[in-house]
Amino acid sequence: MRLSELQRKNIINLIDGSFVGRIIDVIIDESGKITDLVLEKNKNKLFFTESNEVLIKFEQIKKMGSDVILIENINT
């Protein structure tokens, strides 16, 4: 799967069904495996931090569909 295909998918939190964000980048380790997804924060929520990014560990992905990626254990 290409990064451009991942970037079209919505990231949804399985805990509460909320929209978390969209993928803007990935972090790859020395062996070439994706370790983290870098998301742009949901612009509809108020955040009191400087960063506009959220890191999601690849292990948090529970299901990847054609339109969405379902994740678990995220603090949004």
Rosetta silent file (secondary structure, phi, psi, omega in degrees, C-alpha in Angstrom):
SEQUENCE: MRLSELQRKNIINLIDGSFVGRIIDVIIDESGKITDLVLEKNKNKLFFTESNEVLIKFEQIKKMGSDVILIENINT
SCORE:     score description
SCORE:     0.000 S_00000001
   1 L     0.000  139.573  179.550    0.000    0.000    0.000 S_00000001
   2 L   -87.998  155.242  177.805    1.255    3.472   -0.847 S_00000001
   3 H   -59.246  -38.492 -179.774    1.395    6.395    1.555 S_00000001
   4 H   -61.853  -32.358  176.586   -0.980    8.301   -0.736 S_00000001
   5 H   -71.160  -40.791  177.525   -3.569    5.520   -0.261 S_00000001
   6 H   -63.181  -37.775 -175.959   -3.172    5.658    3.531 S_00000001
   7 H   -67.105  -18.102  178.633   -3.577    9.443    3.495 S_00000001
   8 L   -83.328  -11.536 -175.340   -7.086    9.143    2.017 S_00000001
   9 L   -88.936  140.489  173.097   -8.359    7.095    4.966 S_00000001
  10 E   -80.133  141.882  176.850  -10.078    8.597    8.001 S_00000001
  11 E  -100.795  121.426 -176.387   -8.658    7.534   11.367 S_00000001
  12 E  -117.975  135.565  177.805  -11.439    6.580   13.802 S_00000001
  13 E   -82.643  119.130  178.888  -11.070    5.876   17.533 S_00000001
  14 L   -65.642  -26.448 -176.561  -12.723    2.550   18.429 S_00000001
  15 L   -63.987  -48.651 -176.545  -13.131    3.639   22.058 S_00000001
  16 L  -126.204    2.791  177.734  -15.617    6.440   21.396 S_00000001
  17 L    76.670    9.489 -176.658  -16.139    6.460   17.607 S_00000001
  18 L   -80.666  153.142  173.607  -14.591    9.891   17.207 S_00000001
  19 E   -76.289  124.649 -177.301  -12.688   11.099   14.158 S_00000001
  20 E   -92.310  -43.045 -178.753   -9.024   11.376   15.179 S_00000001
  21 E   160.482 -166.758  177.692   -7.479   12.863   12.052 S_00000001
  22 E  -123.170  150.032 -179.649   -5.807   12.121    8.763 S_00000001
  23 E   -72.486  128.487  174.879   -2.359   10.703    8.076 S_00000001
  24 E  -113.410  -16.080 -179.846    0.145   13.322    6.997 S_00000001
  25 E  -166.318  170.863  174.622    3.322   11.245    7.366 S_00000001
  26 E  -132.291  156.319  174.372    4.761    7.962    8.646 S_00000001
  27 E  -112.171  129.943 -176.013    7.806    7.096   10.735 S_00000001
  28 E  -118.462  135.502  179.349    9.903    4.188    9.485 S_00000001
  29 L   -82.235 -178.090 -176.495   12.541    2.332   11.506 S_00000001
  30 L   -61.573  -27.658 -178.382   15.986    1.221   10.317 S_00000001
  31 L   -86.937   -2.669  177.533   14.601   -2.068    8.969 S_00000001
  32 L    94.933    6.177  179.972   12.028   -0.288    6.776 S_00000001
  33 L   -91.485  143.089  175.828    8.946   -1.055    8.893 S_00000001
  34 E   -72.524  126.185  178.919    6.355    1.587    9.717 S_00000001
  35 E  -105.022  -33.272 -176.890    6.428    2.236   13.470 S_00000001
  36 E  -142.256  150.136  169.664    4.161    5.284   13.759 S_00000001
  37 E  -104.498  136.112  176.798    1.547    7.182   11.809 S_00000001
  38 E  -102.381  120.140 -177.553    1.714   10.967   12.041 S_00000001
  39 E  -110.923  147.430  168.098   -1.762   12.487   12.048 S_00000001
  40 E   -81.418  133.021 -177.764   -2.967   16.019   11.684 S_00000001
  41 E   -63.207  150.980  174.992   -5.148   16.742   14.692 S_00000001
  42 L   -60.260  117.703 -176.055   -8.891   16.995   14.285 S_00000001
  43 L   -74.650  -10.061 -179.525   -9.417   20.706   13.628 S_00000001
  44 L   -81.239  -12.060 -179.001  -12.932   20.590   15.095 S_00000001
  45 L  -104.002  155.373  175.960  -11.616   20.144   18.649 S_00000001
  46 L   -91.504  128.863  177.680   -9.858   22.665   20.840 S_00000001
  47 L  -124.016  144.205 -177.122   -6.340   21.713   21.818 S_00000001
  48 L  -109.054   27.014  178.327   -4.115   23.573   24.201 S_00000001
  49 L  -114.237  161.775  179.717   -0.807   22.250   22.904 S_00000001
  50 L   -73.051  -34.258 -172.970    1.632   23.719   20.421 S_00000001
  51 L   -75.880  139.508  174.735    1.761   20.617   18.242 S_00000001
  52 L  -102.260   15.137 -177.157   -0.718   20.070   15.431 S_00000001
  53 E  -122.242  151.793  174.580    0.327   16.431   15.157 S_00000001
  54 E  -126.854  132.679  175.297   -0.611   13.185   16.887 S_00000001
  55 E   -96.511  130.646  177.298    1.607   10.079   16.791 S_00000001
  56 E  -117.615  122.794  175.294   -0.161    6.725   16.556 S_00000001
  57 E   -66.620  140.952 -178.563    1.818    3.545   17.127 S_00000001
  58 H   -58.725  -30.633 -179.751    1.320    1.055   14.301 S_00000001
  59 H   -67.404  -17.884  179.892    0.304   -1.557   16.911 S_00000001
  60 H   -76.255  -12.799  179.452   -2.740    0.578   17.800 S_00000001
  61 E   -72.872  124.169  179.819   -4.314   -0.178   14.416 S_00000001
  62 E  -102.376  -30.452 -178.190   -7.069   -2.747   14.904 S_00000001
  63 E  -157.343  137.667  177.112   -8.638   -2.775   11.440 S_00000001
  64 E  -120.577  115.575  179.065   -7.870   -1.196    8.094 S_00000001
  65 L  -105.344 -171.650 -178.523  -10.758   -0.854    5.686 S_00000001
  66 L   -72.045  -27.709 -177.557  -11.124    0.713    2.267 S_00000001
  67 L  -117.757  -21.281 -174.701  -12.135    4.104    3.718 S_00000001
  68 E  -135.342  159.091  170.027  -11.140    4.064    7.392 S_00000001
  69 E  -121.362  123.829  179.889   -8.495    2.882    9.811 S_00000001
  70 E   -96.152  127.439  179.774   -9.800    1.884   13.244 S_00000001
  71 E  -122.144  164.090 -178.654   -7.434    2.452   16.162 S_00000001
  72 L  -133.970  154.474  176.442   -7.635    1.759   19.882 S_00000001
  73 L    63.516   50.742  177.850   -6.201    3.302   23.054 S_00000001
  74 L  -114.437  135.525  174.732   -5.730    6.826   21.811 S_00000001
  75 L   -95.952  102.969  179.083   -5.946    9.893   24.009 S_00000001
  76 L  -103.692    0.000    0.000   -7.556   12.560   21.863 S_00000001
